[in-house]
Amino acid sequence: MTKDEKLKPPEEIDVQRLMEKYDTESRVRRPVGIMAIVISVVAISMSVFQFYTSGFGSLLALKQRAVHLAFALSLTFLIYPRSTKEFLKNKTKIPFYDIVLSILGAGVCLYLVVLYKELVIRAGLPTKLDLIMGGIAILLVLEATRRITGPALPIVVIVFLIYSYFGQMMPGFFAHRGYSLERIIEHLYAGTEGIFGIPLGVSSSFVFLFILFGAVLNKTGMSKFFIDVAMALAGHTTGGPAKVAVIASGFFGSISGSSVANVVSTGTFTIPLMKSIGYRKDFAGAVEAAASTGGQIMPPVMGAAAFIMAEFLGIPYIRIAAAAAIPAIIYYLAVGTMVHLEACKYGLKGLPKEQLPQLSKVLKQKGHLLIPIIGLVYFLVRGYTPLFSAFWAIVMCLAISMIKAETRLNLRKLGEAFEDGAKTALGVATACACAGMVVGATTLTGLGLKIANGLVILGGGNLILTLFFTMVASIILGMGLPTTAKYVILSIMAAPALIELGVHPIAAHLFILYFGVIADLTPPVALAAYAGAGISGGNSMNTGFIAVRLAAAGFALPYVFCLDSGLMFLNGGSIGHGLILIVTSLAGVLSLGAATEGYLFDHTKIYERVILIISALALIDPGWLTDSVGIGLLAVVIILQKRRISKSSRQ
């Protein structure tokens, strides 16, 4: 038996079926004949347009965003069916009305490009045709978003539009003077305050380029390289396959930015391996879900929301990535700790070394694929824009892939990568356009400031209470919205309240992002956990609850860096202070992990769990007194267990 045969997952998994079941963005038609060619040409053209303009100069903001959305709407109506029932009935046929909607979607966007000068001249005085085109654009964006991400986000947008129109009828501080239908349409369509606002601007520039970068890397075999490296590093350790899942998902997630896609890409290999050494089905699926979800907070790429955050805050993206790095690493260490404790608890061993790939050979075969990622980080650290950095990272990837035959991208693979990149970007593009309408309605009515003030009042000026209410809002919104959309909505409503109470702006926005991301694990709408359960064959709800337990550090960390941003080395804090916060955060992670897992060096007694929970809570609030109490209580449990183990071994 060869080494590759030994490492082959013990069961065949239909990856495409799983993606279609748990990820609405994967329920795409696969037409044949002339329409398949048309779709490929449009998708590749979209990627070529984005790649060219990123390297040789973008169009004016409104024009760039309009062309980007024209491609997105056109492709969406061609490949995404009206309903799941229609998709299951026929996965290859494109109805005539969707072809019409595709053309219409491109038309209402290109109208702004063709008549750009006239629209600028008559700004504030739209013609009847302008309003008709704007009304159609709003409806098409809502329908396109519904098809890709589901009905939640369009419903939220409709509520905001109704609020904009009926403002004078609203109660209390929600009341405003109300706006006419014409004013709302013009505000959302004929400028950069609504559909074509900052979220779509970010999507039409560097977010698309980073998605394309991931698609090109994937075609070179990068995902397999990540798994092989993780296997070589951790496959032989206690509970090895689970640690492989954590490491590989962290690697892959740092460039993919999609929880469900990450689960399916790495989980089809790691979950069967976890089950093969004795992990419970539910736990195996939960490990992959918790690890994959963390990819959206792991630099250097993170998710699309991080780039929008940089635009909202008006700071370089590298500052966001640098601030997020330490909490993200602690998050993965926390998940890895939980995995290790589970393995120790049940005596689960790693895989024999002879069945694992050798790190030196893996690096020799495909180590050159790391050069584009290293180059990307280098450009970002040197202060180049994300657009410039992503463009040259793709160029480097294309060049480096040519070094070896197994990674080389021929014209067919390159075309597939460009097509995949465009299709993957559709969910982000439509969600950003839709979220832009929320931003537009908020700026028009002043709702964001009102809600921020309401949160401060509700929390009674208490930071921890306000953080708690914001966390609840983030998770609730996150259950039905894409990460990008929920971040945009909460950043204009909840973040100002946190900043008003003294939280550093970067910390406030990352707080929202963290809890929006964690919603992918939180039942009843835990898409990443459900995808993991689909692979493992476990119970979806149980997998979701276990994933939440594994990601418990993710619930604690945002409180730590909001209460003291020194954890991210913000506010000019000293290196010593930052290192102390890192140590106490790790101690808190260990306490929380041991308490929830019921195992540290030995099975925990009930009173030991109570002590560990108190220790974790004390370590959440930075300060010499709380930190001393937290670490002291953790030390007490360690001493108790060590003595118990020593006593047991002597008997």
C-alpha positions as CSV (number, residue, x, y, z in Angstrom):
1,M,0.0,0.0,0.0
2,T,1.4,3.4,-1.0
3,K,1.6,6.4,1.3
4,D,-1.1,8.2,-0.8
5,E,-3.4,5.2,-0.4
6,K,-2.9,5.2,3.4
7,L,-3.8,8.8,3.6
8,K,-6.9,8.6,1.4
9,P,-10.1,9.3,3.4
10,P,-12.0,6.1,4.3
11,E,-15.1,7.1,2.5
12,E,-16.1,8.8,-0.7
13,I,-17.8,12.2,-0.2
14,D,-19.8,14.1,-2.8
15,V,-18.3,17.5,-2.3
16,Q,-20.6,19.3,-4.8
17,R,-23.7,17.8,-3.2
18,L,-22.6,19.0,0.2
19,M,-21.9,22.5,-1.1
20,E,-25.3,22.7,-2.8
21,K,-27.0,21.5,0.4
22,Y,-25.4,23.9,2.9
23,D,-24.2,26.8,0.8
24,T,-26.8,28.7,-1.2
25,E,-24.0,30.3,-3.2
26,S,-23.1,26.8,-4.6
27,R,-26.6,26.1,-6.0
28,V,-25.7,27.1,-9.5
29,R,-26.9,25.9,-12.9
30,R,-24.6,24.0,-15.1
31,P,-25.9,24.7,-18.6
32,V,-24.5,23.0,-21.7
33,G,-23.9,24.2,-25.2
34,I,-23.9,27.9,-26.3
35,M,-25.2,29.2,-22.9
36,A,-22.3,27.5,-21.1
37,I,-19.9,29.3,-23.4
38,V,-21.7,32.6,-22.9
39,I,-21.5,32.2,-19.1
40,S,-17.8,31.3,-19.2
41,V,-17.0,34.3,-21.5
42,V,-18.9,36.7,-19.2
43,A,-17.3,35.4,-16.1
44,I,-13.7,35.4,-17.5
45,S,-14.4,38.9,-19.0
46,M,-15.4,40.1,-15.5
47,S,-12.1,38.8,-14.0
48,V,-10.0,40.2,-16.9
49,F,-11.7,43.6,-16.4
50,Q,-11.0,43.6,-12.7
51,F,-7.5,42.4,-13.1
52,Y,-6.7,44.9,-15.8
53,T,-8.2,47.9,-14.0
54,S,-6.4,47.0,-10.8
55,G,-3.0,47.0,-12.5
56,F,-3.4,49.7,-15.0
57,G,-5.8,52.2,-13.4
58,S,-9.4,52.0,-12.3
59,L,-12.3,53.9,-13.8
60,L,-14.0,56.7,-11.9
61,A,-15.6,55.4,-8.8
62,L,-19.2,55.3,-10.0
63,K,-18.2,53.8,-13.4
64,Q,-16.0,51.1,-11.9
65,R,-18.7,50.0,-9.5
66,A,-21.4,50.1,-12.1
67,V,-19.4,47.9,-14.5
68,H,-18.6,45.5,-11.7
69,L,-22.3,45.2,-10.7
70,A,-23.3,44.9,-14.4
71,F,-21.2,41.8,-14.6
72,A,-22.4,40.5,-11.3
73,L,-26.1,40.9,-12.0
74,S,-25.8,39.5,-15.5
75,L,-24.0,36.4,-14.2
76,T,-26.3,35.9,-11.2
77,F,-29.5,35.7,-13.2
78,L,-27.8,33.3,-15.7
79,I,-26.4,30.8,-13.1
80,Y,-28.6,31.2,-10.0
81,P,-32.1,29.7,-10.3
82,R,-35.2,31.4,-8.9
83,S,-35.8,28.8,-6.3
84,T,-34.4,25.5,-4.9
85,K,-37.3,23.7,-6.5
86,E,-36.5,25.0,-9.9
87,F,-32.8,24.1,-9.4
88,L,-33.6,20.5,-8.4
89,K,-36.0,20.2,-11.3
90,N,-33.5,21.2,-14.0
91,K,-29.8,22.2,-13.3
92,T,-29.0,22.9,-16.9
93,K,-31.8,24.9,-18.4
94,I,-31.9,28.7,-18.2
95,P,-35.5,30.1,-18.5
96,F,-36.1,32.8,-21.0
97,Y,-37.1,35.3,-18.3
98,D,-33.7,34.9,-16.5
99,I,-32.0,35.8,-19.8
100,V,-34.1,38.9,-19.9
101,L,-33.3,39.8,-16.3
102,S,-29.6,39.2,-17.0
103,I,-29.6,41.7,-19.9
104,L,-31.7,44.1,-17.9
105,G,-29.3,43.9,-14.9
106,A,-26.4,44.8,-17.1
107,G,-28.4,47.6,-18.7
108,V,-29.5,49.5,-15.6
109,C,-25.9,49.6,-14.4
110,L,-24.3,50.5,-17.8
111,Y,-26.9,53.3,-18.1
112,L,-24.9,55.1,-15.4
113,V,-21.7,54.6,-17.3
114,V,-23.0,55.7,-20.7
115,L,-24.9,58.8,-19.4
116,Y,-22.4,59.6,-16.6
117,K,-21.8,63.2,-17.7
118,E,-25.5,64.0,-18.1
119,L,-26.2,62.5,-14.7
120,V,-23.5,64.6,-13.0
121,I,-24.8,67.8,-14.7
122,R,-28.4,67.2,-13.6
123,A,-27.6,65.9,-10.1
124,G,-30.6,66.3,-7.8
125,L,-32.9,66.7,-10.8
126,P,-33.5,63.1,-12.0
127,T,-35.6,62.5,-15.1
128,K,-38.4,60.0,-15.3
129,L,-36.1,57.6,-17.1
130,D,-33.5,57.9,-14.4
131,L,-36.1,57.0,-11.7
132,I,-37.4,54.1,-13.8
133,M,-33.9,52.7,-14.2
134,G,-33.2,53.3,-10.5
135,G,-36.3,51.5,-9.4
136,I,-35.5,48.5,-11.6
137,A,-31.9,48.4,-10.3
138,I,-33.1,48.3,-6.7
139,L,-35.5,45.4,-7.5
140,L,-32.9,43.5,-9.4
141,V,-30.3,43.9,-6.7
142,L,-32.8,42.6,-4.1
143,E,-33.8,39.6,-6.3
144,A,-30.1,38.8,-7.1
145,T,-29.2,38.9,-3.5
146,R,-32.2,36.7,-2.5
147,R,-31.1,34.1,-5.0
148,I,-27.6,33.9,-3.8
149,T,-27.7,34.5,0.0
150,G,-31.4,33.8,0.8
151,P,-34.2,36.2,1.8
152,A,-32.9,37.6,5.1
153,L,-30.8,40.5,3.7
154,P,-33.4,41.7,1.1
155,I,-36.0,41.7,3.9
156,V,-33.7,43.8,6.1
157,V,-33.3,46.2,3.1
158,I,-37.0,46.4,2.5
159,V,-37.6,47.3,6.2
160,F,-35.1,50.1,5.9
161,L,-36.7,51.4,2.7
162,I,-40.1,51.3,4.3
163,Y,-38.7,53.2,7.3
164,S,-37.2,55.8,5.0
165,Y,-40.7,56.4,3.4
166,F,-42.9,56.3,6.5
167,G,-40.5,58.1,8.9
168,Q,-43.1,60.6,10.0
169,M,-45.3,57.7,11.3
170,M,-42.5,56.1,13.4
171,P,-42.7,56.3,17.2
172,G,-40.4,58.1,19.6
173,F,-36.8,58.9,18.6
174,F,-37.2,56.7,15.4
175,A,-39.3,59.4,13.8
176,H,-38.1,61.5,10.9
177,R,-39.7,63.7,8.3
178,G,-40.0,60.9,5.7
179,Y,-38.8,61.0,2.1
180,S,-40.6,60.6,-1.2
181,L,-40.2,57.5,-3.4
182,E,-38.4,59.7,-6.0
183,R,-35.9,61.0,-3.4
184,I,-35.2,57.5,-2.1
185,I,-34.6,56.0,-5.5
186,E,-32.3,58.9,-6.6
187,H,-30.3,58.6,-3.3
188,L,-29.8,54.9,-3.7
189,Y,-29.1,54.7,-7.4
190,A,-27.7,57.9,-9.0
191,G,-24.6,58.4,-6.8
192,T,-22.2,56.7,-4.4
193,E,-24.4,56.8,-1.3
194,G,-26.5,53.7,-1.8
195,I,-26.1,50.7,-4.2
196,F,-22.8,52.1,-5.5
197,G,-21.5,53.1,-2.1
198,I,-18.4,52.1,-0.2
199,P,-19.3,48.4,0.3
200,L,-19.6,47.9,-3.5
201,G,-16.6,50.1,-4.0
202,V,-14.5,47.7,-1.9
203,S,-16.0,44.7,-3.7
204,S,-15.2,46.2,-7.1
205,S,-11.6,46.7,-6.3
206,F,-9.4,44.7,-3.9
207,V,-12.0,42.2,-2.6
208,F,-12.5,40.8,-6.1
209,L,-8.7,40.7,-6.6
210,F,-8.2,38.7,-3.3
211,I,-10.9,36.3,-4.3
212,L,-9.3,35.9,-7.7
213,F,-5.9,35.4,-5.9
214,G,-7.5,32.6,-3.9
215,A,-9.0,31.0,-7.0
216,V,-5.7,31.1,-8.9
217,L,-3.8,29.6,-5.9
218,N,-6.4,26.9,-5.6
219,K,-5.8,25.8,-9.2
220,T,-2.1,25.4,-8.4
221,G,-3.0,22.7,-5.7
222,M,-2.5,25.0,-2.7
223,S,-5.3,23.4,-0.7
224,K,-3.7,20.0,-0.9
225,F,-0.3,21.6,0.0
226,F,-1.9,23.1,3.2
227,I,-3.3,19.7,4.2
228,D,0.0,17.9,3.6
229,V,1.9,20.5,5.6
230,A,-0.6,20.2,8.5
231,M,-0.3,16.4,8.3
232,A,3.4,16.6,8.5
233,L,3.4,19.0,11.4
234,A,0.7,17.5,13.6
235,G,-0.6,14.2,12.2
236,H,1.5,12.1,14.6
237,T,0.6,14.0,17.8
238,T,-2.1,13.2,20.3
239,G,-5.4,13.5,18.4
240,G,-3.4,14.3,15.3
241,P,-6.1,14.5,12.6
242,A,-8.1,17.0,14.6
243,K,-5.1,19.2,15.0
244,V,-4.5,18.8,11.2
245,A,-8.0,20.1,10.7
246,V,-7.3,23.2,12.8
247,I,-4.0,24.0,11.1
248,A,-5.1,23.3,7.6
249,S,-8.3,25.2,8.0
250,G,-6.4,28.2,9.4
251,F,-4.0,28.2,6.4
252,F,-6.8,27.8,3.9
253,G,-9.2,30.1,5.6
254,S,-6.7,32.9,5.7
255,I,-7.0,33.2,1.9
256,S,-10.5,31.9,1.3
257,G,-12.7,34.0,3.6
258,S,-15.6,31.6,3.4
259,S,-16.6,29.4,6.3
260,V,-18.7,26.8,4.4
261,A,-16.3,26.6,1.5
262,N,-13.4,26.1,4.0
263,V,-15.3,23.3,5.8
264,V,-16.0,21.4,2.6
265,S,-12.6,22.0,1.1
266,T,-10.5,20.7,4.0
267,G,-13.2,18.8,5.9
268,T,-13.7,16.1,3.2
269,F,-10.2,14.9,4.1
270,T,-9.8,15.7,7.8
271,I,-13.2,14.7,9.1
272,P,-13.0,11.1,8.0
273,L,-9.5,10.9,9.4
274,M,-10.7,12.2,12.7
275,K,-13.5,9.6,12.8
276,S,-11.0,6.9,11.9
277,I,-9.0,7.3,15.1
278,G,-12.0,7.5,17.4
279,Y,-13.4,11.0,17.4
280,R,-17.2,11.2,17.7
281,K,-19.0,12.2,14.5
282,D,-20.5,15.3,16.0
283,F,-17.2,16.4,17.5
284,A,-15.3,15.8,14.2
285,G,-17.7,18.0,12.3
286,A,-17.6,20.6,15.0
287,V,-13.8,20.8,15.0
288,E,-13.7,21.5,11.3
289,A,-16.5,24.0,11.5
290,A,-14.9,26.0,14.4
291,A,-11.5,26.0,12.7
292,S,-12.9,26.9,9.3
293,T,-15.0,29.8,10.7
294,G,-11.8,31.3,12.2
295,G,-10.5,31.8,8.7
296,Q,-12.5,35.0,8.3
297,I,-10.6,36.6,11.2
298,M,-7.1,35.2,10.2
299,P,-4.7,37.6,8.4
300,P,-3.3,38.2,5.9
301,V,-6.5,38.1,3.8
302,M,-9.3,37.6,6.3
303,G,-12.8,38.2,4.8
304,A,-14.3,40.9,2.6
305,A,-15.6,42.7,5.7
306,A,-12.1,43.5,6.8
307,F,-11.4,45.5,3.7
308,I,-14.7,47.4,4.1
309,M,-13.6,48.1,7.7
310,A,-10.4,49.7,6.4
311,E,-12.5,51.9,4.1
312,F,-15.0,52.9,6.9
313,L,-12.2,53.7,9.3
314,G,-10.0,55.4,6.7
315,I,-6.9,53.5,7.6
316,P,-4.6,51.1,5.7
317,Y,-5.8,47.5,5.6
318,I,-2.5,46.3,7.0
319,R,-3.3,48.0,10.3
320,I,-6.6,45.9,10.5
321,A,-4.7,42.7,9.7
322,A,-1.9,43.5,12.2
323,A,-4.4,44.3,15.0
324,A,-6.4,41.1,14.2
325,A,-3.3,38.8,14.1
326,I,-2.8,38.1,17.8
327,P,-6.5,37.5,18.7
328,A,-6.8,35.2,15.6
329,I,-3.7,33.2,16.6
330,I,-5.1,32.9,20.2
331,Y,-8.4,31.8,18.7
332,Y,-6.7,28.9,16.8
333,L,-4.6,28.0,19.9
334,A,-7.9,27.8,21.8
335,V,-9.5,25.5,19.3
336,G,-6.3,23.4,19.3
337,T,-6.3,23.3,23.1
338,M,-9.9,22.0,23.1
339,V,-9.0,19.4,20.5
340,H,-6.0,18.3,22.6
341,L,-8.0,18.0,25.8
342,E,-10.7,15.9,24.0
343,A,-8.0,13.6,22.7
344,C,-6.4,13.3,26.2
345,K,-9.8,12.7,27.8
346,Y,-10.5,9.7,25.5
347,G,-7.0,8.5,24.9
348,L,-7.0,9.2,21.2
349,K,-3.6,8.8,19.5
350,G,-2.1,10.3,16.3
351,L,-1.3,8.6,13.1
352,P,1.9,6.5,12.6
353,K,4.7,8.6,11.2
354,E,5.3,6.2,8.3
355,Q,1.8,7.0,7.0
356,L,2.4,10.8,7.0
357,P,4.1,13.0,4.4
358,Q,7.5,14.3,5.2
359,L,7.6,18.1,5.7
360,S,10.9,18.4,3.7
361,K,9.4,16.6,0.7
362,V,6.2,18.5,0.8
363,L,8.1,21.8,0.9
364,K,10.4,20.7,-1.9
365,Q,7.5,19.7,-4.1
366,K,5.2,22.7,-3.6
367,G,6.9,25.0,-1.2
368,H,7.4,27.6,-4.0
369,L,3.6,28.2,-3.8
370,L,4.2,30.1,-0.6
371,I,6.2,32.8,-2.4
372,P,3.0,34.7,-3.7
373,I,1.6,34.7,-0.1
374,I,4.9,35.9,1.3
375,G,5.0,38.5,-1.4
376,L,1.5,39.6,-0.6
377,V,2.3,40.1,3.1
378,Y,5.5,41.9,2.1
379,F,3.7,44.4,-0.1
380,L,1.0,45.1,2.5
381,V,3.6,45.6,5.3
382,R,5.6,48.0,3.1
383,G,2.5,50.1,2.8
384,Y,1.3,49.4,-0.7
385,T,-2.4,49.4,-1.3
386,P,-4.3,46.1,-1.1
387,L,-5.2,46.6,-4.8
388,F,-1.5,46.9,-5.8
389,S,-0.6,44.0,-3.5
390,A,-3.2,41.6,-4.7
391,F,-2.5,42.4,-8.4
392,W,1.2,41.6,-8.0
393,A,0.5,38.6,-5.8
394,I,-1.6,37.1,-8.7
395,V,1.2,37.9,-11.2
396,M,3.7,36.2,-8.9
397,C,1.4,33.2,-8.5
398,L,1.1,32.8,-12.3
399,A,4.9,33.1,-12.7
400,I,5.8,30.8,-9.7
401,S,3.3,28.1,-10.8
402,M,5.3,27.6,-13.9
403,I,8.3,26.3,-12.0
404,K,7.0,22.7,-11.7
405,A,4.7,20.7,-14.0
406,E,2.3,19.7,-11.2
407,T,1.5,23.3,-10.3
408,R,1.7,24.8,-13.7
409,L,-1.3,26.7,-15.0
410,N,-2.0,26.2,-18.6
411,L,-4.5,28.4,-20.5
412,R,-7.4,26.0,-19.6
413,K,-6.6,26.0,-15.9
414,L,-6.1,29.8,-16.0
415,G,-9.4,30.3,-17.7
416,E,-11.1,28.0,-15.1
417,A,-9.4,30.0,-12.3
418,F,-10.7,33.3,-13.7
419,E,-14.1,31.9,-14.2
420,D,-14.2,30.5,-10.6
421,G,-13.0,33.8,-9.2
422,A,-15.8,35.7,-10.9
423,K,-18.5,33.2,-9.8
424,T,-17.2,33.2,-6.2
425,A,-17.3,37.0,-6.1
426,L,-21.0,37.2,-7.0
427,G,-22.2,36.6,-3.4
428,V,-20.0,39.4,-2.1
429,A,-20.9,41.8,-4.9
430,T,-24.6,41.4,-4.5
431,A,-24.5,41.5,-0.7
432,C,-22.4,44.7,-0.9
433,A,-24.8,46.3,-3.3
434,C,-27.7,45.3,-1.0
435,A,-25.9,46.5,2.2
436,G,-25.1,49.7,0.4
437,M,-28.9,50.4,0.4
438,V,-28.9,50.0,4.1
439,V,-26.1,52.5,4.5
440,G,-27.9,54.8,2.1
441,A,-31.2,54.6,4.0
442,T,-29.3,55.2,7.3
443,T,-27.4,58.3,6.1
444,L,-30.7,59.6,4.6
445,T,-32.6,59.3,7.8
446,G,-29.9,59.6,10.5
447,L,-31.0,56.2,11.9
448,G,-27.4,55.1,12.7
449,L,-26.8,57.9,15.2
450,K,-30.2,57.3,16.8
451,I,-29.5,53.6,17.3
452,A,-26.0,54.3,18.6
453,N,-27.5,56.6,21.2
454,G,-30.2,54.1,22.0
455,L,-27.5,51.4,22.7
456,V,-25.7,53.7,25.1
457,I,-28.9,54.5,26.9
458,L,-29.9,50.8,27.0
459,G,-26.5,49.9,28.5
460,G,-26.8,52.7,31.0
461,G,-23.4,54.0,29.9
462,N,-21.9,50.7,31.1
463,L,-19.3,49.4,28.6
464,I,-19.7,45.7,29.4
465,L,-23.5,45.8,29.1
466,T,-23.3,47.7,25.8
467,L,-20.8,45.1,24.5
468,F,-23.2,42.4,25.6
469,F,-26.2,44.0,23.7
470,T,-24.0,44.5,20.7
471,M,-22.9,40.9,20.8
472,V,-26.5,39.7,20.9
473,A,-27.4,41.9,18.0
474,S,-24.4,40.7,16.0
475,I,-25.3,37.0,16.5
476,I,-29.0,37.5,15.7
477,L,-28.2,39.4,12.5
478,G,-25.5,37.0,11.7
479,M,-27.8,34.0,11.7
480,G,-29.4,35.1,8.4
481,L,-27.0,37.6,6.7
482,P,-23.6,37.1,5.0
483,T,-20.6,38.3,7.0
484,T,-20.1,41.4,4.8
485,A,-23.7,42.6,5.1
486,K,-24.0,42.1,8.8
487,Y,-20.7,43.9,9.4
488,V,-21.8,46.9,7.3
489,I,-25.1,47.1,9.1
490,L,-23.7,46.9,12.6
491,S,-20.7,49.1,11.8
492,I,-23.0,52.1,11.2
493,M,-25.3,51.3,14.1
494,A,-23.5,49.6,17.0
495,A,-19.8,50.6,16.5
496,P,-20.3,54.3,17.2
497,A,-21.9,53.4,20.6
498,L,-18.8,51.4,21.6
499,I,-16.4,54.1,20.4
500,E,-18.4,56.7,22.4
501,L,-17.8,54.6,25.5
502,G,-14.0,54.7,24.9
503,V,-13.4,51.6,22.9
504,H,-10.6,51.9,20.3
505,P,-12.3,52.2,16.8
506,I,-10.4,49.2,15.4
507,A,-11.3,47.1,18.5
508,A,-15.0,48.2,18.2
509,H,-15.2,47.2,14.6
510,L,-13.4,43.9,15.1
511,F,-15.7,43.1,18.0
512,I,-18.7,43.3,15.6
513,L,-16.8,41.2,13.0
514,Y,-15.9,38.5,15.5
515,F,-19.5,37.9,16.6
516,G,-20.9,38.2,13.1
517,V,-18.5,35.4,12.1
518,I,-19.3,33.3,15.1
519,A,-22.9,33.3,14.0
520,D,-21.9,30.7,11.3
521,L,-21.5,28.3,14.3
522,T,-24.5,29.4,16.3
523,P,-27.7,27.2,16.0
524,P,-30.3,27.3,14.7
525,V,-28.7,28.8,11.5
526,A,-25.1,27.4,11.8
527,L,-24.2,26.9,8.2
528,A,-20.5,26.0,8.8
529,A,-21.5,23.5,11.5
530,Y,-24.2,22.0,9.4
531,A,-21.7,21.5,6.5
532,G,-19.4,19.8,9.0
533,A,-22.3,17.5,10.1
534,G,-23.1,16.7,6.5
535,I,-19.6,15.4,6.0
536,S,-19.3,13.6,9.3
537,G,-22.8,12.1,9.2
538,G,-23.5,13.6,12.7
539,N,-26.4,15.5,14.1
540,S,-26.5,19.0,12.8
541,M,-27.7,20.7,16.0
542,N,-25.3,18.7,18.2
543,T,-22.5,19.6,15.9
544,G,-23.4,23.3,16.1
545,F,-23.5,23.3,19.9
546,I,-20.1,21.5,20.2
547,A,-18.7,24.0,17.6
548,V,-19.8,26.9,19.8
549,R,-18.1,25.2,22.8
550,L,-14.9,24.8,20.8
551,A,-15.1,28.4,19.7
552,A,-15.7,29.6,23.3
553,A,-12.5,31.6,23.2
554,G,-13.9,33.5,20.3
555,F,-16.7,34.7,22.6
556,A,-14.2,35.9,25.2
557,L,-11.4,37.5,23.2
558,P,-13.4,40.4,21.8
559,Y,-14.3,41.5,25.3
560,V,-10.6,41.4,26.3
561,F,-9.4,43.6,23.4
562,C,-12.3,46.0,23.8
563,L,-11.6,46.4,27.5
564,D,-7.9,46.8,26.8
565,S,-6.8,47.2,23.2
566,G,-3.2,46.6,24.4
567,L,-3.8,43.0,23.3
568,M,-3.6,44.3,19.8
569,F,-0.8,46.8,20.6
570,L,-3.1,49.7,19.9
571,N,-3.2,53.1,21.7
572,G,0.6,53.1,22.0
573,G,0.7,50.5,24.8
574,S,4.1,49.1,25.8
575,I,5.3,45.8,24.5
576,G,5.5,44.4,28.1
577,H,1.9,45.3,28.7
578,G,0.8,43.6,25.5
579,L,2.8,40.5,26.3
580,I,1.2,40.3,29.7
581,L,-2.3,40.5,28.1
582,I,-1.3,37.7,25.7
583,V,-0.2,35.4,28.5
584,T,-3.3,36.1,30.6
585,S,-5.5,35.6,27.5
586,L,-3.9,32.3,26.9
587,A,-4.4,31.4,30.5
588,G,-8.1,32.4,30.2
589,V,-8.4,30.2,27.1
590,L,-6.9,27.3,28.9
591,S,-9.3,27.8,31.9
592,L,-12.3,28.1,29.7
593,G,-11.3,25.1,27.5
594,A,-10.7,22.9,30.5
595,A,-14.0,24.0,32.1
596,T,-16.1,23.3,29.0
597,E,-14.3,20.1,28.1
598,G,-14.3,18.7,31.6
599,Y,-10.6,17.8,31.4
600,L,-7.2,19.4,32.1
601,F,-4.6,16.9,33.3
602,D,-7.4,14.7,34.6
603,H,-11.2,14.6,34.5
604,T,-12.4,17.7,36.3
605,K,-14.6,17.5,39.4
606,I,-17.7,19.7,39.6
607,Y,-16.0,22.1,42.0
608,E,-12.9,22.3,39.7
609,R,-15.1,23.3,36.8
610,V,-16.6,26.1,38.9
611,I,-13.2,27.3,39.9
612,L,-12.0,27.2,36.2
613,I,-15.1,29.2,35.0
614,I,-14.4,31.8,37.7
615,S,-10.8,31.9,36.6
616,A,-11.8,32.4,32.9
617,L,-14.2,35.2,33.8
618,A,-11.6,37.0,35.9
619,L,-9.1,36.8,33.1
620,I,-11.5,38.4,30.6
621,D,-11.3,41.7,32.5
622,P,-7.7,43.0,32.2
623,G,-6.2,44.3,35.4
624,W,-3.5,43.1,37.9
625,L,-6.1,42.1,40.5
626,T,-8.4,40.1,38.2
627,D,-5.5,38.6,36.4
628,S,-3.8,37.5,39.6
629,V,-7.1,35.9,40.8
630,G,-7.6,34.2,37.5
631,I,-4.2,32.7,37.2
632,G,-4.2,31.8,40.9
633,L,-7.4,29.8,40.5
634,L,-6.1,28.1,37.4
635,A,-2.9,27.1,39.4
636,V,-5.1,25.7,42.2
637,V,-6.8,23.3,39.8
638,I,-3.5,22.3,38.2
639,I,-2.1,21.5,41.7
640,L,-5.2,19.6,42.7
641,Q,-5.1,17.5,39.6
642,K,-1.4,16.8,39.7
643,R,-1.7,15.6,43.3
644,R,-4.6,13.4,42.4
645,I,-2.7,11.9,39.5
646,S,0.4,11.4,41.6
647,K,-1.6,9.8,44.4
648,S,-3.4,7.5,41.9
649,S,-0.1,6.4,40.3
650,R,1.3,5.4,43.7
651,Q,-1.6,3.1,44.6
